[in-house]
């Protein structure tokens, strides 16, 4: 990232410790504030609300006193796609190349001024991480003053989603370039949700860098499309081979099981195999 | 009043009766145009779509009209490329239906996008990996071919035909129509297929996803096949509606019988392929993803196994049998039942491949999402029907759409 501007390839990712998350929603608020996400006057219908970061509430389905709850924050997963080659479900289908995969960052971008609102990307995303601007973006009088100048507001009729606060990466990269550094430090680029989480449940960094906390937490396997090697870590819908860059950690077995779909008996079989591997 | 425009010798209803009928259809059309204006001015918030239902009624309507309009390319292929001469007596109708269906599809697409003024980006910033890009290119090109196929019929209008230039143009275009029919069939194979590919490539959506051959999922081939199979059913259905409304026989039985038989065999082979596809999808594809077959047909208020049964058995196997067995095909009532079931069958297939795909929960903690379209969506979906009725009525009144009409009338 010196004069020729050739930096190394990052693979930014997120690890969310579900045992720490309290479901407070700070990440959602921070995200909306940071990224100029508009809201509706009436937000009761969540299916057309813009929430780049959404917190799902999961339960183990058991009656009292065995009931257990887990809150699962869900940003865009920034999928690497099948084989982790960058053909994310959404990127590969966008007819106008309005969403793209950054091979230097692993971040899936969205070009708002090129999107013409066909919504094929939304249909392709199994995580519901993409949102359509059904309405003109509006803020209460005076609130426009609080908008971030680093993020462009989106117009009606286009799709938007979490960018891993890409503008913060750009800022960190510019600073590194100015200071003639080749790399950016871990703490130089952090997403708004990571910083806002009061429980410290969200960790963000470079999955390619063994010194970064995200790497240490999940130990992604580079020969297996980044699958976590830590037995407590998992990715949502791993079996679809979307290869997301958002990982989750939980000590609780039912939470890990909820991360994917299993036919009858499959989970137990998988667990037995994992345990057997651990013993070797 | 307009007798100078009506084909020579043809008997048509009095102009006031015709005008009254057109006025009724126009009223419905205007209702749709009003809804379309609302959507264009106020945006897609006029619909009941949401972030779960990015694709909904309109995309289904799009896929459905393109499938049932498939009679145009397939009949054209049979007539001009395979040289089945009898079909020249129904090809005009198939082409007019094709023009209506494809222009409707383009209009619906123009309404359905969030930024209509940027619609051209699909060509300018084309992503060659996207099936939708292929759809856009092939659809537009094929619509151009359909217009070229439609022009000679328009030029056969009694007054236009008197102009030597138009007469010669129409005659010469007829001469080279095989080239356009072959081009149309080629383009149709790709856009019908890529519409199937739109769903089939969605590897994040287990209900839609299919393995396939090279870059084409099996739905690519199934969609092309089903459009060729069921498209003629719709052509024949419209023909029968025409005969019912005008109380005249317009196409000879041998022509109807031939197209019905071809359609029947196409449906029979398609439905075998579809059954194999469904079994493989249920037993291997979704099983590998951790889903059971019943995950896609239970725990919700609408989508049950009934819809699969209706699509494959009632609207697939039944019309295939009725149309392939001569005895059944020659029974007028059974013939009509078969072609209507066939038309419904392909529409159900397109419905599930659009709406059920997004309704099914994929994450284990997600829930089914059902939706009811807004009146604006319904009105804009009915709009093409009103538009189709008007165009077909005009074409029937002023153009020699059914070449056997006079002969059949004289023989009566």
Interface residues (C-beta under 8 A of the other chain):
Chain A: X45 X47 X48 X49 X56 X58 X72 X82 X87 X89 X92 X93 X94 X95 X96 X97 X98 X114 X115 X116 X117 X118 X119 X120 X122 X123 X124 X125 X126 X127 X128 X130 X131 X132 X133 X134 X135 X136 X155 X156 X157 X158 X159 X236 X237 X239 X240 X241 X242 X257 X258 X259 X260 X261 X262 X263 X264 X266
Chain B: X43 X44 X45 X49 X50 X51 X52 X53 X54 X55 X112 X113 X114 X115 X116 X118 X119 X121 X122 X124 X125 X126 X127 X129 X130 X131 X132 X133 X136 X198 X201 X202 X203 X204 X205 X206 X287 X288 X289 X290 X291 X292 X295 X357 X358 X362 X363 X364 X365 X366 X369
